[in-house]
Amino acid sequence: MQNVPDGKFCEVCTKKIWDLDRFSEKEIDEILENEKSICGKISFLKPALSSVMLALTLTSATYIQAQTNVPGVENTYQKNITISGKLISINNLKLNSGEISLVTLGKLYTAKANEEGNFTLTFPEKVLVKQNIIRIDYSVMGSNNKEFIDYTTSILQPNELLSKQNFEIEKKYVTIGAISITDPQPPDYYFFDGKKVGKRKFERIRQEHPEYKYLVFYDKVTAKELSGKGFIENLYLLYSL
């Protein structure tokens, strides 16, 4: 790529690649207001994540026009993050299929892996939080030549998520402490597209719409992180398509 003012020029794409590290966040805002779509290199997402180095193939920052007639309200843009990684088996099992998701209460951001386990996952930068839930649904061919289907979840900080390249599919079991019995028992919580609903309504919607994406988390740590509830047993999630 040849050097041009404020970046480089890609002859393959016939497009300028902005070096956004040279600009302040305000200057980047101004660039995005004048350019509907850009390709750029950037090492910082925003001040709150300034320690996050994007070691993977990141990002195009896409300007989205905000439709508003309210005086004094500025148009906003949304930055999308794209991470490329690989699902791997630490036991060297053959991956039949795999799907990785960034889980939020209101929406799933999902990518399917190819036969080699490679995937590309895209999500808005604004959904990143201090603790991010990554779920991997997969099937492998076991040693007895039978298909084995399972899932695993991880809780990753932004810098861990953005710098991670290999995502292990097998669960790692850790036992801490002893069995405890509480009274009363923590309740189960049910959410549909990010809104808390009762169990009956949840099951009715699920029965009426089998095409909706259904997830359940029995792990209390994950359930608490996602729901924001300190006293919870299981978390049931349903997403419309």
Secondary structure, DSSP 8 states (H G I E B T S, - for coil): -EEETTEEEETTTTEEEEEGGGS-HHHHHHHHHH-SB-EEE-S-S-GGGTT----SS---EE--------TT-----EEEEEEEEEEE-TT--EEEEEEEEEE-SS-EEEEE--TTSEEEEEEEGGG--SSEEEEEEEEEE-TTS-EEEEEEEEEE-HHHHHH--EEE-S------S-----SS----EEEETTEEE-HHHHHHHHHH-TTSEEEEE--HHHHHHHH--SS-S-EEEEE--
